[in-house]
Amino acid sequence: MKLKYLAAACLAAAIYSCDDTTTGVGDFLANTDEINAYSMTFEATTKTIKYTDINPNGIYSRTNSAYLGKFTDADFGTFSADFITQINCPEGFTFPETMQSIQSASLGLYYASYYGDSLAPMRVRVDLLDTPIDDDGSDMSLYYTTYDPTKYYNEEAEPLAEKDYTAYDVAVGDSLKSETGYNTVSISLPESFSQDIQKKYEENKDYFKDAYSFIHNVLPGFYVHTTQGEGSILYIQDIWLHLNIEYLIESSSGSVDSTVYTQIPFAATNEVYMSTRLENSDNAFDNQMSDKEHTYLKTPVGLLTEVKLPLEEMYAELGKDTLNSVSISFTKMKEVSDNSSKNPYKMGVPQYLLLLRKSEVNEFFEQNKTYDSQTSFLASYSSTTNSYTFSQLNRLISQIFSEMRTQEEPAEGWDEHNALVLIPVKTETDSQSNIIGLSHDLEVNSARLVGGENGDKLKIEVIYTRPAISE
């Protein structure tokens, strides 16, 4: 640990400009002549942990996106993704009164990006759910990546539809893709499916009055999964059920006898259930877990970095002072391993990391919280410094100091009790680009970080103020 005296007046002003919510731990005394500012450095220890060490059910995957495919990587083994989705029906929906028939139906999977081999041959299968899922939060296991889809469809039944595809469809011109911004896997559904939809509508139009009625009486949903091939993972942003209908309109003679055709879309939206199931091979992370010289991040449902701060040591030194800034940086190394340079499909780099207490992870995502820079913190990847920097941890540490002062010490000690974790996340923004939500990063990303149980210790830079007491 290194302590150095800083010039009080100018540095204190700089400190306050850095963090406008400076957190007081000790109380300033009324008869102080000046406030002295100091800095101190501590060391944090890090190690790699599996996400399943936090929750054996995997990660909370209630998102607006779906993932599909299978890929084997030399560093991280085999990974696969499939999903269940329901289809929303707008309130008060009706078909045209003169509808003659639903001619055909298709399920469209729209994606702007993917990971892996663009031309790897894959086969997707669509199964019809036979059990409606109530998206009311009463069964939280539905939203985790290890849910069992066989509870909701008959795996012995014939598939509703199958389709061979590649991530890049050479049959679709680049000009069309540039116009829409999407690649598409369009899966034709059988004539019997269209007929059943029409039959349900003719039976009772109230089945289509809202999403709940539609899901419980017409279409419980789809289970979409790959059955052959590997080499790519699709990052699906939109899912549409397209119904092509025939109906009559008034002709020039005034009679309703002219036949026209149109397509009616039904979307999978965040008002209905959609959740991705993810699997990694059993020995996927053996190499990374055995590496004690670094730590790792791997998404999805892979590896996290656990961070332990020397809280008891810090409290002994700073427990009566005011913490103005506590910062720590995590440096990303160039490659994940020696295999990385040989892999033709480089994984992405996690762009955002969430830092929070390990004990609060499940609650954070289940309750759809966003970071508050008080107990949870967000850092973005800097390609300039190859690092992620958190600079306002004084707020969390001051809170922990308060707990240490007033509560009984946990059996495992404060350092262990308040272990932190780094979690790769995706951000949701509003029209002004303000971050309004976070979710787990479910794309294929990875990073190797400086640190590890036997590796370099990470520096925690603390700036604090201490009043000088007049005699």
C-alpha positions in Angstrom: 0.0 0.0 0.0 1.4 3.5 -0.8 0.3 6.7 0.9 1.2 10.1 -0.4 0.2 13.6 0.7 -1.5 15.8 -1.9 -1.9 19.5 -1.9 -5.2 20.1 -0.2 -6.9 23.0 -1.8 -6.4 22.4 -5.5 -6.8 18.6 -5.3 -10.0 18.8 -3.1 -11.5 21.0 -5.8 -10.6 18.5 -8.5 -12.0 15.7 -6.4 -15.4 17.2 -6.0 -15.6 18.0 -9.7 -15.0 14.3 -10.4 -17.8 12.9 -8.3 -20.7 15.2 -7.5 -22.1 12.8 -4.9 -19.0 12.5 -2.7 -19.8 9.9 0.0 -19.1 10.7 3.6 -18.0 8.0 6.0 -16.7 10.0 8.9 -18.2 13.3 10.0 -16.3 16.5 9.5 -15.7 18.5 12.7 -16.9 22.0 13.0 -13.7 23.5 14.2 -11.5 22.3 11.3 -9.2 24.8 9.6 -8.8 22.8 6.4 -9.6 19.6 4.6 -6.6 17.5 3.6 -6.9 15.3 0.5 -4.9 12.1 0.2 -4.6 9.0 -2.1 -4.0 5.4 -1.2 -3.6 2.3 -3.3 -4.9 -1.2 -2.4 -4.8 -4.5 -4.2 -7.8 -6.5 -5.4 -7.7 -10.2 -6.1 -9.7 -11.9 -9.0 -10.5 -15.3 -10.2 -12.6 -17.0 -12.9 -15.9 -18.5 -11.9 -18.7 -20.3 -13.9 -22.0 -18.5 -14.1 -23.6 -21.7 -12.9 -21.7 -21.2 -9.6 -24.1 -18.3 -9.0 -27.2 -19.9 -10.3 -27.3 -23.6 -11.5 -30.3 -22.7 -13.7 -28.1 -20.6 -15.9 -28.9 -17.0 -16.6 -32.1 -15.0 -16.7 -32.9 -14.9 -20.5 -36.1 -12.8 -20.7 -35.1 -10.6 -23.6 -36.4 -9.2 -26.8 -34.0 -11.3 -28.9 -33.7 -15.0 -29.6 -30.7 -17.1 -30.5 -30.4 -20.2 -32.7 -27.7 -22.5 -33.8 -24.7 -24.6 -32.8 -21.0 -23.9 -32.8 -17.8 -25.7 -31.6 -14.8 -23.5 -30.6 -11.3 -24.7 -29.8 -11.2 -22.7 -26.7 -14.7 -23.0 -25.3 -16.1 -26.3 -26.7 -19.6 -26.8 -28.2 -22.4 -24.3 -27.6 -26.0 -24.5 -28.8 -29.0 -22.2 -28.6 -32.7 -22.6 -29.3 -35.9 -20.9 -28.1 -39.6 -20.9 -27.3 -41.7 -18.0 -28.5 -45.3 -17.1 -28.3 -47.0 -14.9 -30.9 -48.9 -11.8 -29.9 -52.4 -11.0 -31.1 -53.4 -7.3 -31.0 -56.4 -6.4 -28.9 -59.6 -6.4 -30.9 -58.1 -8.1 -33.9 -60.4 -9.2 -36.7 -59.8 -10.5 -40.2 -61.7 -8.8 -43.1 -65.4 -9.7 -43.0 -65.1 -11.0 -46.6 -62.2 -13.3 -45.9 -62.5 -16.4 -48.0 -59.5 -18.4 -46.7 -56.1 -18.3 -45.1 -54.1 -19.5 -48.1 -50.7 -20.1 -46.4 -48.6 -19.3 -43.3 -44.9 -18.9 -42.6 -42.7 -18.2 -39.6 -40.0 -15.5 -40.3 -36.8 -15.3 -38.3 -35.1 -11.9 -38.9 -31.5 -11.2 -37.9 -29.0 -8.5 -38.8 -25.9 -10.4 -37.5 -24.6 -13.9 -36.6 -21.5 -15.6 -35.4 -19.6 -18.3 -37.2 -19.5 -19.7 -40.7 -22.0 -17.9 -43.0 -22.3 -21.0 -45.3 -22.4 -23.8 -42.7 -25.5 -26.0 -43.6 -28.0 -26.1 -40.8 -31.5 -27.5 -40.3 -34.1 -25.8 -38.1 -37.2 -27.6 -36.7 -40.4 -25.9 -35.5 -42.6 -27.7 -33.0 -46.0 -26.5 -32.0 -46.5 -26.2 -28.2 -49.3 -28.2 -26.8 -49.3 -26.4 -23.4 -49.8 -22.6 -23.0 -47.3 -20.8 -20.9 -48.6 -18.0 -18.7 -46.0 -15.2 -18.8 -46.9 -13.9 -15.3 -43.6 -14.5 -13.5 -45.1 -17.2 -11.2 -42.6 -19.7 -12.5 -39.2 -18.0 -12.6 -37.5 -21.2 -14.0 -39.2 -20.4 -17.4 -36.9 -17.4 -17.8 -33.6 -19.2 -17.2 -31.5 -20.8 -19.9 -31.8 -24.4 -18.6 -35.6 -24.6 -18.9 -37.0 -27.9 -20.2 -38.9 -27.4 -23.5 -40.3 -31.0 -23.5 -42.7 -29.9 -20.8 -44.5 -27.8 -23.4 -44.4 -29.9 -26.6 -44.6 -33.5 -27.6 -41.1 -34.4 -28.7 -42.4 -37.7 -30.2 -44.8 -35.9 -32.5 -43.9 -35.0 -36.1 -42.5 -31.5 -36.5 -44.7 -28.7 -37.6 -42.1 -27.7 -40.1 -38.4 -28.0 -41.0 -36.1 -25.9 -43.0 -32.5 -26.1 -44.3 -30.7 -22.8 -44.1 -27.3 -21.0 -44.0 -26.6 -17.9 -42.0 -26.0 -16.1 -45.3 -28.7 -16.9 -47.9 -27.0 -16.8 -51.3 -30.4 -17.0 -52.9 -31.3 -13.6 -51.6 -29.6 -10.7 -53.3 -27.4 -8.2 -51.3 -29.5 -5.4 -52.6 -32.6 -6.7 -50.8 -30.7 -7.3 -47.6 -29.3 -3.8 -47.7 -32.9 -2.4 -48.1 -34.3 -4.3 -45.1 -31.1 -4.5 -43.0 -32.0 -8.1 -42.2 -31.2 -11.6 -43.2 -34.2 -14.0 -43.0 -34.9 -17.6 -42.4 -38.5 -18.0 -43.7 -40.1 -21.3 -42.7 -43.2 -22.4 -44.5 -45.9 -23.9 -42.3 -48.2 -26.7 -43.5 -51.7 -26.1 -45.0 -53.2 -27.8 -41.9 -51.8 -25.1 -39.7 -53.5 -22.3 -41.8 -56.8 -24.3 -41.8 -56.7 -24.7 -38.1 -56.2 -21.0 -37.5 -59.2 -20.2 -39.8 -61.3 -22.9 -38.1 -60.6 -21.4 -34.7 -61.5 -17.9 -36.0 -64.8 -19.1 -37.4 -65.6 -21.0 -34.2 -65.2 -18.0 -31.9 -63.8 -14.6 -32.9 -63.2 -13.8 -29.2 -60.3 -16.2 -29.4 -58.5 -13.4 -31.2 -59.6 -10.5 -28.9 -56.2 -10.3 -27.1 -52.9 -12.2 -26.6 -54.1 -14.3 -23.7 -57.2 -15.6 -25.5 -55.1 -16.2 -28.7 -52.4 -18.2 -26.8 -54.8 -20.3 -24.8 -57.3 -21.1 -27.5 -55.5 -20.8 -30.9 -51.7 -20.9 -30.8 -49.8 -21.7 -27.6 -46.5 -21.0 -29.3 -43.5 -22.5 -31.1 -40.3 -24.3 -30.0 -37.6 -23.5 -32.6 -34.4 -25.6 -32.5 -31.7 -26.9 -34.8 -31.5 -30.6 -35.5 -28.6 -31.0 -37.9 -25.4 -29.2 -38.7 -23.2 -26.8 -36.8 -21.1 -23.7 -37.5 -23.2 -20.6 -36.8 -25.4 -18.9 -34.2 -28.1 -16.5 -35.4 -28.8 -13.3 -33.3 -32.5 -13.1 -34.1 -34.1 -9.6 -33.5 -37.6 -10.1 -34.9 -40.0 -13.0 -35.3 -43.1 -12.8 -37.4 -45.9 -15.2 -38.2 -47.2 -14.2 -41.6 -50.7 -15.3 -42.7 -51.5 -14.9 -46.4 -55.2 -14.5 -46.9 -57.7 -14.3 -49.7 -60.7 -11.9 -49.4 -63.3 -10.1 -51.5 -63.6 -6.4 -52.2 -66.1 -4.4 -54.2 -65.6 -4.4 -57.9 -66.2 -1.7 -60.4 -69.7 -3.0 -60.9 -70.5 -2.4 -57.2 -70.6 -6.1 -56.3 -68.3 -7.6 -53.6 -66.8 -10.2 -55.9 -63.3 -9.1 -56.7 -60.7 -11.4 -55.1 -57.5 -9.8 -53.6 -54.7 -11.2 -51.5 -52.8 -9.7 -48.6 -50.4 -10.7 -45.9 -51.3 -10.2 -42.2 -48.4 -10.2 -39.8 -48.4 -11.3 -36.1 -45.3 -10.5 -34.1 -43.5 -12.0 -31.2 -43.3 -9.0 -28.9 -42.2 -8.4 -25.3 -45.8 -8.6 -24.2 -45.7 -12.4 -24.7 -43.3 -15.1 -23.6 -40.0 -15.6 -25.4 -36.9 -17.2 -23.8 -33.7 -18.8 -25.1 -32.3 -22.1 -23.9 -28.5 -22.4 -24.0 -26.2 -25.3 -23.5 -22.4 -25.6 -23.3 -20.6 -28.9 -23.5 -19.6 -30.5 -20.1 -15.9 -29.8 -20.3 -16.3 -26.5 -22.2 -14.4 -24.3 -19.6 -11.8 -26.7 -18.2 -8.8 -24.8 -19.6 -10.0 -21.4 -18.4 -10.8 -22.6 -14.9 -7.4 -24.2 -14.6 -5.6 -21.0 -15.6 -4.7 -19.1 -12.4 -2.6 -16.5 -14.1 -5.6 -14.6 -15.7 -9.3 -14.4 -15.5 -11.9 -14.8 -18.2 -15.3 -13.6 -19.5 -17.3 -15.8 -21.9 -20.9 -15.3 -23.1 -23.4 -16.6 -23.1 -23.9 -18.6 -19.9 -20.2 -19.0 -19.5 -17.5 -17.4 -17.4 -17.4 -14.4 -15.1 -14.6 -12.7 -13.2 -15.1 -12.6 -9.4 -13.5 -9.6 -7.6 -12.6 -9.4 -4.0 -11.7 -6.1 -2.4 -9.6 -5.9 0.8 -12.5 -4.3 2.6 -11.3 -5.1 6.1 -7.9 -3.6 5.4 -9.5 -0.6 3.7 -11.8 -0.1 6.7 -9.0 -0.1 9.1 -7.2 2.6 7.1 -10.2 4.7 5.9 -13.2 3.9 8.1 -13.4 7.4 9.5 -12.6 9.3 6.3 -14.6 10.6 3.4 -14.1 8.6 0.2 -14.2 10.9 -2.8 -13.2 8.4 -5.5 -12.5 4.7 -5.7 -11.5 3.4 -9.1 -10.3 0.1 -10.6 -9.5 -1.0 -14.1 -9.7 -4.4 -15.7 -7.3 -4.8 -18.7 -8.2 -7.1 -21.6 -5.4 -9.1 -23.2 -5.1 -9.3 -26.9 -6.1 -12.9 -27.3 -8.1 -15.4 -25.3 -5.5 -18.1 -25.9 -2.9 -19.4 -28.4 -5.8 -20.9 -30.3 -7.4 -17.5 -30.8 -5.2 -16.4 -33.7 -6.0 -19.7 -35.5 -9.8 -19.4 -35.2 -11.2 -18.0 -38.5 -14.3 -16.8 -36.6 -13.1 -14.4 -33.9 -15.4 -13.9 -31.0 -16.6 -10.4 -30.2 -15.4 -8.4 -27.2 -18.0 -7.7 -24.4 -18.8 -4.0 -24.8 -20.3 -3.4 -21.4 -19.6 -4.9 -18.0 -21.8 -4.7 -14.9 -20.1 -4.8 -11.5 -22.2 -5.7 -8.5 -22.2 -7.9 -5.4 -22.3 -11.6 -6.2 -25.2 -12.1 -3.8 -27.4 -9.6 -5.7 -27.1 -11.0 -9.2 -30.3 -13.0 -9.4 -32.4 -10.3 -7.9 -30.9 -7.7 -10.2 -32.0 -9.4 -13.4 -35.2 -11.0 -12.2 -36.5 -7.6 -11.1 -35.3 -5.9 -14.3 -33.2 -3.4 -12.5 -30.7 -1.1 -14.1 -27.4 0.1 -12.8 -27.6 3.0 -10.3 -23.9 3.8 -9.7 -24.6 3.2 -6.0 -24.6 -0.6 -5.6 -24.3 -1.6 -9.3 -21.9 -0.1 -11.8 -21.5 -0.1 -15.6 -18.3 0.3 -17.6 -17.8 0.3 -21.3 -14.9 -1.2 -23.2 -12.2 1.2 -24.2 -10.4 0.1 -27.4 -7.8 2.8 -26.7 -6.7 1.4 -23.3 -8.0 -2.2 -23.8 -9.7 -1.9 -20.5 -12.9 -1.4 -18.5 -12.7 1.3 -15.8 -15.0 1.7 -12.8 -14.5 5.1 -11.0 -17.3 5.6 -8.6 -17.0 2.6 -6.3 -16.6 4.9 -3.3 -20.4 4.9 -3.1 -20.6 1.1 -2.7 -17.6 0.9 -0.4 -18.9 3.6 1.9 -22.2 1.7 2.2 -20.3 -1.5 3.1 -18.3 0.5 5.6 -21.5 1.6 7.2 -22.7 -2.0 7.4 -19.3 -3.1 8.9 -19.8 -0.4 11.6 -23.3 -1.4 12.5 -23.8 -5.1 11.7 -22.3 -8.3 13.1 -19.5 -9.6 10.9 -20.5 -12.5 8.6 -19.0 -15.9 9.3 -16.9 -15.8 6.2 -15.7 -12.2 6.7 -16.5 -9.0 5.0 -14.2 -9.5 2.1 -15.8 -12.8 1.1 -19.4 -11.7 2.0 -19.1 -8.7 -0.4 -17.4 -10.4 -3.3 -18.2 -8.7 -6.6 -18.6 -10.1 -10.1 -18.1 -8.7 -13.6 -21.0 -9.6 -15.9 -21.1 -8.9 -19.6 -24.4 -7.1 -20.4 -26.3 -5.6 -23.3 -27.8 -2.1 -22.9 -31.2 -0.8 -23.8 -31.4 3.0 -24.7 -34.1 5.5 -25.2 -34.5 8.0 -28.0 -31.9 10.3 -26.4 -29.4 7.4 -26.1 -29.8 7.2 -22.3 -29.3 3.7 -20.9 -32.6 2.6 -19.5 -32.2 -1.1 -19.1 -29.7 -4.0 -19.0 -29.9 -7.7 -19.9 -27.4 -10.5 -20.1 -25.2 -10.5 -23.1 -26.3 -13.7 -25.0 -24.0 -13.2 -28.0 -20.8 -15.1 -28.5 -18.2 -12.9 -26.9 -15.1 -13.5 -24.8 -12.2 -11.8 -23.1 -9.1 -12.7 -21.1 -8.2 -10.2 -18.4 -5.1 -9.3 -16.4 -5.4 -10.8 -12.9 -6.1 -14.3 -11.6 -5.4 -16.0 -8.3 -1.7 -16.3 -9.1 -1.5 -13.5 -11.6 -1.1 -9.7 -11.2 -3.0 -8.0 -8.5 -5.3 -5.2 -9.6 -4.8 -1.7 -8.2 -7.6 0.1 -6.4 -6.9 3.8 -6.4 -8.6 5.7 -3.5 -8.8 9.4 -3.1 -10.2 10.5 0.3 -10.4 13.6 2.4 -9.6 14.0 6.1 -10.3 17.1 8.1 -7.3 18.7 9.9 -8.3 19.4 13.5 -7.3 22.7 15.1 -5.6 22.5 18.4 
